[in-house]
Every structure is written in C-alpha cells, then in structure tokens.
C-alpha cells in the first residue's frame, strides 16, 4: 500500500503561517481582499470558487466574486480588469480561465497588473518563474505541488522527474521549479514516443494532462512518488484525477489522492499570494 500524500497536513501547516500574517495585517488596520473574475458559471469554476471562499473565510481574507456575462466583449472585460487594478481595497485578482472564445487572452493577460495577478496570468510573473526570481507570483497549482512534496520531505535533488503535460499553467512552470531544486526533468506530451516506458523510469511522476485515469499500471514502477494534478469527471460523474488510483496505488511508494491532494494545497497557495500582496502594499514585507 502506498503512502498517501494528502493535503490535510500541509494545509494545516500553511494555515498557521498565513494566520500570523493576517494578524499582522489586522494590527496595521488592513483587511486583505481578493476578487475572483468569472465569465458565466462553469461547474469546475464554481467548485474551485467554493473551495477558495471556504479557505479564505477561515483565514480572515475577504473574497469578492465578479460574475460577468459569458458573452461579454473585449472592451467591457478590459474595463472591468482595469477598474480592479485601480481599486486599492483589492490586493489580488484571480481570473478564471479558459476565457470565452470571443475574448483574446493573448491581449488580456497584459491588462491585469502583475502586482495583483495571483495566478501568473500576466507574463511578467510567469517570466520570473523561469528566471528563478521569487519576487513574483507563480502559478498556484505547480507551487502547490512543490509545497506538498516539501512537506512530505520528498527530496528532488538528483532525482529523475517526469512531467506528463506541457501547459504553461502547470507543466512548464513546474519543470522550472523542480530544476531549481536540482531535479533532472523530462517533460512529456501527446507526441512523446514510448510514453509509458519513460514514465516508468521516473523517481517522481507528475500527471497534469487533463485526461481522466490516463496513467495506469503500465506507467508506473515500484518505489515511485506519483503526483496527480488532474481533476476530471469519470464515467460515473465522480471527480477523479489523471491517474487510475485503484490500478496504481498498490505498485508505487507514494501517491497523492485526487481529490484530496494537490487541489487542497492550491487554494492555500492562492491565499498566501493575496496576503503577500497585502503585506507589500502595507509595507510589512
């Protein structure tokens, strides 16, 4: 039976650190606040939103939700984001993606101020991840992977890491974060040949492809640590990851459940970004 790398322990450890920051802000008369910008009401967005609000409320961080029409045009969306940039009461902004097809994300990603961009939508923050510059705000999901592995003392130095997925949201920035910890990283994708064989050679295998239960017993080997970043719906309408947990758990050494693993830590990383932004604004960092 594999050791389960659950979110509960790292989230509790992070909560203590974050609560101390909230207390310092309160003493300075600052109430930290984040705004979520959502176009329409996709079920996955609503699920993440509910989890974030619950986590933030438990910490004493205010959350405002701006639900915009799914057919909003580029100019109106831009004006909404610019207004948030100017609002001194808002310390962080999270824009749910993907955006509706009529909105050009390649343009809009530059509109959100880097100082309020909590999930590395703005290329300025993303570039800092690749430059190993800790002054920005990295994407929350890859940061959560690193936080979870650090909590469970998974040493990456000198280890072979295989990442299944090359998105700019998870795969690529996570590779940079792991390189900074002296791992040897291989990024795989839909065109990779002999994918299961490459995956089996990993010390740490990360699945972030967005395909339910794709990683089965053929992809893993004894002694591995498997990190499942995916959140999908299976054939029965239940939440599941990119890893076929039932097929893999008896083979590997350590594995994150999905749900109950990376996702829970992600919202804590988001909260940490908002508090850091508020601390900077208040001159407390």
Secondary structure as GFF3:
##gff-version 3
##sequence-region A 1 285
A	DSSP	beta_strand	3	4	.	.	.	ID=ss1
A	DSSP	alpha_helix	7	27	.	.	.	ID=ss2
A	DSSP	beta_strand	33	39	.	.	.	ID=ss3
A	DSSP	alpha_helix	43	59	.	.	.	ID=ss4
A	DSSP	beta_strand	62	68	.	.	.	ID=ss5
A	DSSP	alpha_helix	74	86	.	.	.	ID=ss6
A	DSSP	beta_strand	92	95	.	.	.	ID=ss7
A	DSSP	alpha_helix	105	108	.	.	.	ID=ss8
A	DSSP	alpha_helix	123	130	.	.	.	ID=ss9
A	DSSP	alpha_helix	140	151	.	.	.	ID=ss10
A	DSSP	beta_strand	160	164	.	.	.	ID=ss11
A	DSSP	alpha_helix	171	179	.	.	.	ID=ss12
A	DSSP	beta_strand	184	188	.	.	.	ID=ss13
A	DSSP	alpha_helix	195	200	.	.	.	ID=ss14
A	DSSP	beta_strand	204	207	.	.	.	ID=ss15
A	DSSP	three_ten_helix	217	219	.	.	.	ID=ss16
A	DSSP	beta_strand	225	228	.	.	.	ID=ss17
A	DSSP	beta_strand	232	233	.	.	.	ID=ss18
A	DSSP	beta_strand	239	240	.	.	.	ID=ss19
A	DSSP	alpha_helix	245	248	.	.	.	ID=ss20
A	DSSP	beta_strand	254	255	.	.	.	ID=ss21
A	DSSP	alpha_helix	262	281	.	.	.	ID=ss22
###
